[in-house]
Amino acid sequence: MVIASTVPTLFLGVDAQQLSQDKITHSLFNPTPTGDLRAMNTDRPDKTDSPITVDAGHVQLEMDLANFTYGSPNSAHGYVTTEDYRVAPLNCRIGVLSDMDIQLVVSPWEWNRVKDEGNGKVEQKSGFGDIVLRDKVNLVGVDTGFFALALVPFLKLPTAQDHLGNGAVEGGLGIPFAFDVPGWDVGFESAFSYNRNDTKDGYHAEIENSVSIGHALIGALSYHWEFFSSVSAVRNSGWIGTFDTWFTYPIDENLIVDTGVYIGVSNLADNWHPWIGMAWRY
């Protein structure tokens, strides 16, 4: 999924507190007026979600224009080389209430290639990917305060073609939170998921943690970095760790472009995952 955040400015003062009260009346069918929209926050391109929701009655489209994932052969990967291309994977977010949005995550087209370095056998697959349904509910700090926290329950539906997925229903809960640090974007997330075993004989728990930090570089151009880790409850399964780095640039208040790369720092992680993408709000 991976997905990212531009952590908001949360110190907004008395006027903003009154605005927050006024926003309670807004909904999907009573949209927030354009002039009252909060600063745009995204759940991309990093793996740390923003705790801030899309304003009620508005749509936010967050997508990679394209990305590529490469994993080199080693003992953790089973001595295979993996390559994966995805075109236009996206997260469509719809503001339902002032503090809640619903999300549809889809991967319209994937191409995967696996080469066994031992016998030279190559397997290729392509097609539509899995669908993930998400719901973000902000518990505190959506418009005011120095701290923001949200809950993000999610459910993966096994819609992938050509065996691109594992064919299982999976789900979990993300807990993103952020602090207002003047001049910096600082976000954190812990997530818990219930995933199918590789042996298809049951499910296991996985725990993810991440921290994302960004700072203005030149003008509106910002530089960000993130550390992400994932640990499985399966015995002797190892861990996945990545160092992620990227640039973001807001074209205007409703359009942000970004580019960067996830870099694997553990044997189980993929080596490289570069991307170029955007987020657009209407």
Stockholm file with secondary structure:
# STOCKHOLM 1.0

chainA/1-282         MVIASTVPTLFLGVDAQQLSQDKITHSLFNPTPTGDLRAMNTDRPDKTDSPITVDAGHVQLEMDLANFTYGSPNSAHGYVTTEDYRVAPLNCRIGVLSDMDIQLVVSPWEWNRVKDEGNGKVEQKSGFGDIVLRDKVNLVGVDTGFFALALVPFLKLPTAQDHLGNGAVEGGLGIPFAFDVPGWDVGFESAFSYNRNDTKDGYHAEIENSVSIGHALIGALSYHWEFFSSVSAVRNSGWIGTFDTWFTYPIDENLIVDTGVYIGVSNLADNWHPWIGMAWRY
#=GR chainA/1-282 SS CCCCCCCCCCCCHHHHHHHHHHHTTCBTTBCCCGGGCCCCCCSCSSSSCCSCCCCTTCEEEEEEEEEEEEECCCTTTTSEEEEEEEESCEEEEEEEETTEEEEEEECSEEEEEEEETTTCCEEEEEECCCEEEEEEEEEECSSSSSEEEEEEEEEEECCCSTTCSCSCCEEEEEEEEEEEETTEEEEEEEEEEEEECTTSSCEEEEEEEEEEEEEEEETTEEEEEEEEEEEESSTTCCEEEEEEEEEEEEEETTEEEEEEEEEECSTTSCSEEEEEEEEEEC
#=GC SS_cons         CCCCCCCCCCCCHHHHHHHHHHHTTCBTTBCCCGGGCCCCCCSCSSSSCCSCCCCTTCEEEEEEEEEEEEECCCTTTTSEEEEEEEESCEEEEEEEETTEEEEEEECSEEEEEEEETTTCCEEEEEECCCEEEEEEEEEECSSSSSEEEEEEEEEEECCCSTTCSCSCCEEEEEEEEEEEETTEEEEEEEEEEEEECTTSSCEEEEEEEEEEEEEEEETTEEEEEEEEEEEESSTTCCEEEEEEEEEEEEEETTEEEEEEEEEECSTTSCSEEEEEEEEEEC
//
